[in-house]
Amino acid sequence: MSGEEVFIGSVDQGTTSTRFIIYDRSAKTIASHQVEFTQFYPQSGWVEHDPMEILESVRVCIAKSLDKATAAGHNVDSGLKAIGLTNQRETTVVWSKSTGCPLYNAIVWMDVRTSSICRKLEKELSGGRTHFVETCGLPVSTYFSALKLLWLLDNVDAVKEAVKKGDALFGTIDTWLIWNMTGGKGNGLHVTDVSNASRTMLMNLKTLTWDKTILNTLGIPPEILPKIVSNAEIIGSIGKGWPITGIPIAGCLGDQHAAMLGQACRKGEAKSTYGTGAFILLNTGEEIIQSTHGLLSTLAYKLGPKAPTNYALEGSIAIAGAAVQWLRDSLGIIKSASEIEALALEVESSGGVYFVPAFNGLFAPWWRDDARGVCIGITRFTNKSHIARAVLESMCFQVKDVLDSMHKDAGEKGEVKNDKGEFLLRVDGGATINNLLMQIQADLLGSSVVRPANIETTALGAAYAAGLAVGVWTENEIFSSGERMEKDTTFYPILDEEVRKKKVNSWCKAVSRTFDLADLSL
C-alpha cells in the first residue's frame, strides 16, 4: 500500500464521551473529535444513557474528524481503508427491529438496579454467586449484561411485547452501533465480538458461543442475541446516511480489550486503564485461568476468525476517574479534573484521610454491592488538599488490591518480568497524564509503572484490529514494541517500605468500613 496515503479510523465510545480518531500508516493521529453525552441518574444507583444520543455523537465525531483531516490536506476519502470500533462494555440496549428505536434507555455497566435479581439467583442456583463461573468466567453480579437484560424483560412492557412479536434485538453498545452503521432497520447487521460477548455472562469461554444452559436457566430467548465474530475481520460496510459510506467495519473490541491490544500486551503482560473506572487485565495466553482471589476470567482478544484465542484475568474497579468528577461536579472542590494534581501537591500526604469510592458498591476483588463510599480519618486539620490526595490514592490502592490478587492467581510462571526481576505495569487512559497519580501508583505497588507516549491506547487498539483485518498492519508490526518503549515514561517507587505497609493496612481498614451500608436511611 505504498505510494498513497493510508488511513484507519477508530470509533471510541466510552462511558462519558465518544471520539473518532483517524490514524495514518505509522499509527500517528491525523485528526480527531470528541463529544460528551448525557448521563442520566433516575434513582440512587441507577445509571442510563440515551442510545440515540450516543448514535448521534458517533455521527458528529466522524463528520468533524473528516473535516479536520481534509482541512489539514489529507485525502481521507480515498485513503480510508477501514474503521475499528471500541466501546464501553456490559452497557445494555434492547431495540425494535422494525422501527430501529430503543425500547428503553441503555442501562450502564455501573448501574446496580439488578441487586435484588442477583440476590434471588444466588439463593436459587445450586452454585450460588459462582454458579456460571466455570462456563463464562463471571460471577452473578449487577455488572454484567445478562442481569440488565433480565431486568428489562421483567420490568419494561415494550420489551416484553417486542420479544413476543419477534421484534426485539439485544446488544451491548458495539452491537447497537454496528446495526445502525450497516443499514439499521431492514439491512443492519446484528453482531457482537467475542470480547464484548464475554462480558454478558451468556457466552461459553471455551466454545465462544452463546451457552444454551445459561440461556435456559435464566430464561433468555436466544433469538434476540447477536451473532458472535472475532475482533479482527471485515464485519460489514458502512451504509447510507453516514459521513462515510462503503468503508468496511473491520475491527471491534470492548474498551479494555482494545487497550490491551493498543498496549501490545502479550502473554504474561498486564495493563491498567484509568478512566471512569479502572480496569487491570493480564494476558494469560491460550489458557483460561480460573481466579480464586476475586478476579474474572475473560477474553483478551481473538485477532481473526481462525486466530488463536487469548484469554485474560481481569480486575474491574467501578469508580476511579469518576471520583475526580464527583469532586468537580458534586462538591465543587475543583473546577476541572486537571486541577486535582496541583491541589493534591499542596500537601505531602493525605494527613491520615482515606477515601473509598464505593458509590455503587465495590467490584474486584471484593464484590460487595452492599458497600457505600466512606471518607475516614478526618480531623480539624483536614483540608481539601488532603481529600484530593486521598481520592488519587484511592484509585491506586484499588489497583494494588487487584494486582495483588492477580499475582496470586497467575503465579510466577504467568507473569513476564524484566531483566531486574520486576513485573512492570503498563498504564493508559486519560487520568495517567497526572504525574502525581502515577508516582503514587508506583509507590503503593512497590514496583515500576510504565506510561506510553500515547496514553489513549483504547482507540489505537481498535484501529490496530481493523488495520490487521485489511492488511494495513501485520501482527509482528503491532507487537514489536521496542521502538515505542524508548518514548515511554517509567515511574519508580520512592516510598519507604515500612510506610507503604502501614498505608496499605490503613486502606484495608477503610475498605472494611464500607460494607453493609446500602440500607442506610435517607
N, C-alpha and C positions, 0 to 999 in steps of 0.2 A: 504493500500500500504506500510505497514511497512516491514522492513527486507531487502528491496532493495533500491538502490539509485533511487530517482525520480527527474526528471528534466523537466522544461518547458523552451522552447526557445522563444525569442521575437525579431521580426524584427522591428526596429525603424527607419523609413525612413523619414528624416527631410528635411528642405529646403536647407541645405548646405552639409549634410553628412548622411550616412547610418550606423547603428550599428546593430549588433546581440549580444544579451546577453543570457547566459544560467543561469537560476536560479535553486537552489535546493528547497527542500520542505519547508524550512524555509524562502524562498524568498531572500536568500543570493546569490550574484553574484558569480558564479563559474568561468566563463570565458566570455570575450567579445572582440569584434574587431570593429574598426570604420574606415570608408573610406570616404574621402571628394570627391565630384564630381564637375564638371564644371558648373559655372553659365554663361549663355550667355545673353548679352545685345545688341541685334541687332540695336535698336534705343532707343532714350530717352524714358523712361517709359516702355519699353518692357523688360520682363524677361523670359527666356526659359531654359529648361533642356532637355538633350538628354535621352529619355526613355530607350534606350538600355544601356546607361552608368549606369543609376540607377539600371537596372536589373542586370548588371554585378557586381555592388557594393554590392548588396544583396548576390549574389552567393559567392563572395570573403569573405564577413564578416561571413557567415555561415561556410565556409570551415576553415577559420583561427580560429574561436571560438572553433570549434570541435577539431582542432589540439591542441589548448591550454588546453582545458578541459581534453583531453586524456593524454597529457604530464604531467598534474597535478595528474594523477592517477584515474580519474573518468571514469566509464564505461557508457558513454553517449549513445552509440549505442543501448544498451538495456534499458537504463533508461529514455530516452527522450519520454515523453508521448504525447506532443502536442506542437505546436508553436502558438503564437499570433502575430498579425501584427498591427502596428500603423503607420500613415503616415501624411505627410503634406496634409492639406485639400484643396479643391477647385481646385488645380492644375489639368489641363485637358489634356487628351490624346485621340486621335482617331487613331485607327489602323485597319489594314486589317485582316479580319477573316481568309482568305485563305493563306496569306503569314506570318502573325504574325508580320509584320513590321509596325512601326508607320508611319502615313501618314503626319506627321508634328511634330516638336518638341513639348514637353509638354509646355503649357502656364501656367506660375506660378501664384499662388494666388495673388501676389502683382503687377502683370502686369496691366497696365492701358490703353492698346491699344483700349479697348472697350468703351472709354469715349463717342465717337460720337454715338455709338449704344444706350448707356444709355440715352443720351440727346434726341435722336429720340423717344425712347419708352416713356420717361417722357411726351413728348408732345402728343403722340398718345393715350396713355392709359388714360381712364377716371379717374383713381385714381392716375395718375402721378407716382412719385417715389415710393409711398407706395401701389401701385395697388394690389400687390400679398401678402402683409404683413399678412393679416388675414388668408390666406391659408398656406403659407410656412414660415412665421415669418421673412422674409428677404425683404429689400428694393431693388429696381433696383440699382445695383452697379457693378463696374468693378471687384469687389472682387469675385463674385460668378461664378460657373462653367457654368451656362446657357448662360451667356453673352459671355464667351470664346468660347463655342460651337457654338453660333451664328456666331461669327467672323470666325471660321474655315469653317462653312458651306457656308459663303458668299465669302470667300477670297481664299480658297485653292482648286484648281481644283481636286487634288487627292481625297480629302474628298468628294467633290460633286459627283464624278464618283463612288466612293465606296458606297455611300448611294444609288445611283440609281441602282447599281448592287446587293444591299443587302449584301455587303461585309464589311460594316463599323461597328465597335464596338466603343462605347464611354465609358469612365470611368475616375474616379479620380485615383490617384496612387495606392490605395489599389486594385482596380479592375484590373488594368494593371498587378500588381504583382501576384495576385491570379490566374488570367487567365494563366499566364506563368508558375507559380509554379505547377499548377494542370494539366499540359499537353500541354498548348499552342494550336497551330493550330490543329484542329481535336478533341481535348479532353478537352481543357481548360474550366473551369467553369467561366461564365460571371456573377459575383455577386458583390454587394457592401453591406455595412452595413448601418443601419438606421442613424448613426451619420454622416457618410460621405455623404449619400444621402440628409440629412437635410441641407447640405451646397451648394447644387447645384442650389437652387431656384426653383426646379422642384417637390419636394416631399411635399405632404399634411401632415402637422404635426400631424393631428388627426388620419388619416387612415393609415399613414406610407406607402403609395403607391404613385406612380407617379401620379401627378394630371393632368387629361385629359384636363381640361380647360386651365391650364397654357401651356401645350404642344401645344394645338391647337392655342392659342393666339400667341405664339412665333414661331409656325411653325416647331417644333422639332419632327422628326419622332420617335415614341415610340419604334420601333423595334431595334434601336441602343442602347437602355438603358439596364443596367444590372438588374438582379433580386435583390430585397432588402431583406436582412436577419438581424437577431438580432446581438448583439455584442458578445454573448457567445453561440455558438453552433458549432457542427462539420460541417464545410463547405465542406471539401473535403480533399483528401490526396495529399501529395507532390509527383509529378511524376518523371519519369526517367530523368537523366541528371543533377540532383541536388546533392549536397554533402550528403544529407539525402533523402531517399525515403520512401514512405508509411506512413510517420508521418502525423497525422491529423492537418490541419489548423483549429483551434477551437475558435479563438478569433479575432475580427477585430474592431478597433475603430479609428476615426480621432484622431490626436495627442492630442488636447486639452481635448477631452472626456476621452481619456486614462489617462491623467494626473489627471483628476477628480477622476477616479477610483483608480489610484495609491495613491492619497491623501485620499482615503476613504471619499469623500465628500458626506454626507447625505443631506437631505432636510434642507435648511437654511444655509448651509455652502458654502464658496467660496474659490477659489484658483486662484492664478495668476502665469502663467508660463512665464518666461523671456527667450526668445530665440531670433531668428532673429527679430520677432515681440514680442509683449506681449499680452497675452490673459487671460481675467478675466472671470470666469464662476461662477455663483451662482445657486446651485441646487434648483429648485422650486418644487420638488416632482412631483406628477402626474398632476399638474396644469400648463397650459400654461399661462404665464403672458405676455400680450402684452405691450411693453415698450412705454412710452410717453416721454422718455428722451434720445432717440438716441441709445438704445441698441437693440440687436437682440434676438428674441425668437428662441430657438433651442432645439435639443435633448441633454440630458445629457448622458444617456445610457439606454439600454434595455438588461438585463442580462439573455437572453434566449428567445426562441420563444414564450413562454407563460408567461413570466415575465412581471410585470408592467413596463410601460414606465416612466422614469424620465426625466423631462424637465429642461431647464436652461435658465437664462438670460445671455447673453454674451456681453462683450465689447471687440472689437478686435482693436489692435494697430499695424499698419503696420511696423513701424520702432522702434525697441528697441535696442537689441544687434547689429543689422545691422549698427547703428550709430557708435558703437565702431569699427566695422570692417572698416567703412569708414575712421575713424581717422587713422587706421593702414594702409589700402591698398591705399587710395586715397591721404591722406595728409601726411602720414609718421610721424605723431606726436608720435606714439608708434610703437614698433616693434612686439609686441604680445598683444593680448586682455588683458592678465593678468596684463600688466604693468599699465593699466589705474588707478587702485586703488592707487598705490603708487604716481603716478603723481598728481592725484586729491587731495591727502592728503598733498601735499606741500603747499596748501593754505587752509584757514579756511572757505572760501566761494567762490562763483563764481565771486565775485567782481562786481556784478551788470550785469553780462553777462547771457542772456537767449537764449537757443538754442532750436529751434522747428524743429525736423527732418521730415518735411513734404516732403520727397523726391519724393514720388509718390502720393501726396495728403494726406488727413487726414481721418482715419476711425472714429470709435466711440469716443465720442458721436457727433462729428462734421459733418462727412460725406461730406467733401469738396474735390472733386477731382481736383478743381482748385487751391488748396493750394500748395505752394512750400516751401522748407526749408528756415529758416531765423536764423541768429545769431545777436542779437541786444544787445545794451548796451556796445559795445566795446569802450575802450579808450586807450590812450597811455600806461596806467597802465596794460592793459590786457596781460596776457601771456598764454602759452599753458596749464598750470595747471588750470587756470580759465576755459578755454574752455573744458578741460577734465572733470572738475567738473560739468560744465553746461550740458554736454552730459549725465552724470549719472543722474543729476537732471531731465532732460527731460524725461527719462524713468519713473521716479517716479511721476512727475506731470501728465503724461498721464494716469498712473494707477489710480491716485487720481481722475481725471476727470471722469473716467469710474465708479469707486466705488461710487462717489457722485450721479451719475445717478442711479446706482443700488439701493442705499439706498432709493431714491425717488420712484422708481418703485416697489420694494419689500415691503417697509414699515416695521414697527415694527414687524408685525406678520410673515414676510417672512424670517427673519434672526435669526440665533441662536447666543446667546451671552453667555459669560462665567459668572461665579458667581460674577464677578465685574461689570457686565453690559457692557462689552466690546465686540465688534464684531472683531473677530480675522481673519486676512487674512493669509491663508496658501500659501506659495510660493514654487516654484520649478523651475527647468531649470538651465542650465549651468551658467548663469550670477549671480545666487544667492550665489555663492561661494564668491562673492565680499561683504565683511562685510560693507564697507562704503556705497555701494548701498542699502543694507538692512536697515542700520541706517537712511539714507536719506529718504527711503520709510516710515519708522515708523514716522519720524519727520514731513514729509509733510502730512501724513494721520492724525496725532494726535492720533494714536492708534497702538496697538502692531502688529507685524509681526512675524509669526511662520515659521521657516525653518526646514524641516525634516532632519533626519540624512542622508537619501538617497535622494539627490536632483533630481535624474534622475527618476522621477515618471512616465514619459510617457511610457517608455519601461515596467516598472513594471505593469502599468495598463493593458497593452495588455497581459502580462503574466498571471495576475490575471483572466482576462476574459477567456483565453484558459484553465487555470487550473480549473476554475469553471465548464466549459463545460465537462471536462473529469473526474471530481471528485477528483482532487488533493486538491482543497480547497473548503470550503463552504463559503456562503455569510457572515455568522457570523464571520468566521476567518478573512475575508478580511476587514470587517468593525469594528472589535474590535480594536480600536486604542490606548487603554490605555498604553500598553507596549511600543509602538512606541513613544508616546508623551514624555516619560521620556528621550528620546535621542534627542528630538528636541531642537533647539536654538530659543529663543524668543528675539526680538529686541524691546525695549521700547522707546517711544518718549521722547526726552530730549529738543527739541527746544522750545523756548519761544512762547507762543500762539500768541502774538502780531506780532512777527517776521514772524511766519508761515502765518498769514493772509496777511501781506504785500507781502511776496514772491508769494503767490497764486494769488494775484491781479496783480502782475507784470507778472506772467506767462500768465494769461488771456489776458493781453495787447499784449504780444508777439505773442500768437496764432492768435489774430485778425489781426496782420500784415502779416500773411501768405496767406490770402485769395486773390483770383483773381490775381494770379501771373503766371498762367500756360502759358500765351501767351507772356511772356517777350521775347524780340527779342534776337536771338542768337548772 
